[in-house]
C-alpha cells in the first residue's frame, strides 16, 4: 500500500497556567530561535489522550489498556474469573508462569509482597483476556505462542503510541503516531505568583499568615503538532474499520484534551483557535519552522501565528507533494479549505482516509 500520513497542526492560546512542570515545579520551557518558549511535553498530552480514549470507550475492548507494573495481578484476576474455581494463589501462579516464558519476569516486591515487572508494561484488555484463555486451555505454555498473543488485539493507544519492552524487544510495538512537544509561537517571560494562606480560626491577636509560597507560571499561544502513519496504525490494529475510527478519535482528542497540571489553581482549560489537518502520501511535515523567528505583537499572537503557519504550509509545497486533503477549522479566518465545525472536519478526514485505504486494498487485491 502507498504511504498515507495524517498531519495535525494546532494553535491554542493558554492563559496563566502551569500545565506541565519540571522537577522544580516550574513550567517546562525550550530554547528555539534563540529565545525562551513555553513547552508542554508530548508525554503529558499523550497521557490525557489515553485517558480520553478510555472515557469514550463505552466498554469497547480496543480502547482500553493498562500501562502498569501490576501485569501479573491483572492477568491473575482474569484467569481466576474465567476458571472453574481456581484460588487467588493458583491463578497468580499461572499468571507468573505465563510471563516467565518471556523475558518479562515479575519479581516479588520486598515491601508489598506483590509481583511487579521491572518497568511499566502496557497491555490491552484484549491481550490480557486472550492470554488468560490461552493459559487455561494449555497445560504446557509455549513462549512463541505467548508472545504472539501479546502482539495481537492492540488497543488504540498501544497501536498509536507503541510499546517498548527493554527486557524482551520481541514484544515491542512500533508507534504509528509521533507527537511533538508543544512550544509557544513567541518568546515568553517566566512569572511567579507569591501567595499566602490565612488560618480561619486564628486568634484576632495573632498577626500574619499560616503559610506562604511562590508558584511559577506563564501564558502562551502554543503550536502543537502530531502525525499518524495510517498504514502502520492499520497494521497494529488489524482492521480497516477500527483504523478509520481510531484516526477520528485521535484527531478529536488531540484537539480537545489538555494536560491537567495545576488546573484547579488556574482554571486554564481552553480550546484551539486553529486546527489544520493534512493527508499526505510522501512524508509527514512539522511546520514549526513558521515560528523559528518568534512572533512579536502588542495585540495578541493568534492571528499572526495563523498567517505564519499557512504561509509555511504553502512554502513547503515547493519541496513536497501536494497533500491529497487539507482541512482547516478555526475561530478566525483561513485562506485554505475551511470547514464549519469539528464534526465536519472529522467526517471529511474519515471519508478521505476510507477512500484511500479501500482504493489501495483493491489495487493490491
HUDA-V659677 format. One record per backbone hydrogen bond with DSSP energy under -1.0 kcal/mol. NH is the residue of the N-H (numbers start at 1). CO is the residue of the C=O. E is the energy in kcal/mol with one decimal. If there is no record, write none. Layout:
# HUDA-V659677
nh = {NH,NH}
co = {CO,CO}
e = {E,E}
This chain:
# HUDA-V659677
nh = {5,6,7,8,9,10,11,12,14,17,22,25,28,30,32,35,37,39,40,45,46,47,48,49,50,51,52,53,54,55,56,60,63,64,66,68,74,75,76,77,78,79,80,81,82,83,91,92,93,94,95,96,97,98,99,100,102,105,107,109,113,116,117,121,123,125,128,129,130,131,132,133,134,135,136,137,146,147,148,149,150,152,156,159,160,161,162,163,171,172,173,176,177,178,180,182,183,184,185,188,191,193,195,197,202,206,210,211,213,215,217,218,220,222,223,224,226,227,228,229,230,233,234,235,236,237,238,243,244,245,246,247,248,249,250,251,252,253,254,255,256,257,261,263,266,267,273,274,275,276,277,278,279,280,290,291,292,295,305,306,307,308,309,310,311,312,313,314,315,316,318,319,320,324,325,327,328,329,331,338,339,345,346,347,348,349,350,351,352,353,354,355,356,357,358,359,360,361,362,363,364,365}
co = {280,228,278,226,276,224,274,222,220,218,26,22,20,37,35,32,30,28,182,41,42,43,44,45,46,47,48,49,50,51,52,57,60,61,123,121,70,71,72,73,74,75,76,77,78,79,87,88,89,90,91,92,93,94,95,96,99,103,116,114,109,107,69,68,66,64,124,125,126,127,128,129,130,131,132,133,142,143,144,145,146,149,62,155,156,157,158,173,168,169,163,159,160,227,225,40,223,38,221,36,217,215,213,211,199,203,197,197,195,193,191,17,14,12,183,10,8,178,6,176,4,229,230,231,232,233,234,239,240,241,242,243,244,245,246,247,248,249,250,251,252,253,19,260,262,263,11,11,329,9,327,7,325,5,287,288,289,185,301,302,303,304,305,306,307,308,309,310,311,312,315,316,316,279,279,277,337,275,273,336,328,341,342,343,344,345,346,347,348,349,350,351,352,353,354,355,356,357,358,359,360,362}
e = {-3.4,-2.5,-2.8,-2.6,-2.7,-2.9,-2.3,-2.1,-3.6,-1.9,-2.6,-1.8,-2.3,-1.9,-2.3,-1.3,-3.4,-2.4,-2.2,-1.3,-2.6,-2.0,-1.4,-1.8,-2.5,-1.9,-1.9,-2.4,-1.7,-1.9,-2.2,-1.7,-1.6,-1.5,-2.7,-2.2,-2.2,-2.6,-2.5,-2.1,-1.6,-2.6,-2.6,-1.9,-1.9,-1.4,-2.4,-2.3,-2.1,-1.9,-2.1,-2.8,-2.0,-1.9,-2.2,-2.4,-1.5,-1.1,-2.9,-3.1,-2.3,-2.9,-1.9,-2.9,-2.7,-2.0,-2.2,-2.6,-2.3,-2.4,-2.2,-2.2,-2.2,-2.7,-2.0,-1.3,-2.4,-2.4,-2.2,-2.0,-1.8,-1.0,-2.7,-2.5,-2.5,-2.9,-1.6,-2.1,-2.4,-1.9,-2.6,-1.2,-2.5,-1.7,-2.4,-2.1,-1.6,-1.7,-2.5,-2.3,-2.5,-3.1,-2.8,-2.2,-1.6,-1.8,-2.6,-1.3,-2.2,-1.9,-2.4,-1.8,-2.5,-3.1,-3.3,-3.0,-1.7,-2.4,-2.1,-3.7,-2.3,-2.3,-2.3,-2.1,-2.4,-2.4,-2.7,-1.8,-2.2,-2.1,-2.8,-2.4,-1.8,-2.2,-2.5,-2.5,-2.5,-2.8,-2.3,-1.9,-2.2,-2.0,-1.1,-1.9,-1.9,-2.7,-2.2,-1.5,-2.2,-2.8,-2.9,-2.1,-2.2,-2.9,-2.1,-2.6,-1.3,-2.6,-2.2,-2.5,-2.2,-2.7,-2.6,-2.6,-2.0,-2.4,-2.4,-2.1,-2.7,-2.3,-1.7,-1.9,-1.6,-2.2,-1.1,-2.4,-2.8,-2.7,-1.9,-1.3,-3.2,-2.0,-2.7,-2.3,-2.3,-2.4,-2.6,-2.2,-2.4,-2.6,-2.7,-2.5,-2.3,-2.7,-2.7,-2.3,-2.2,-2.3,-2.4,-2.3,-2.0,-1.2}
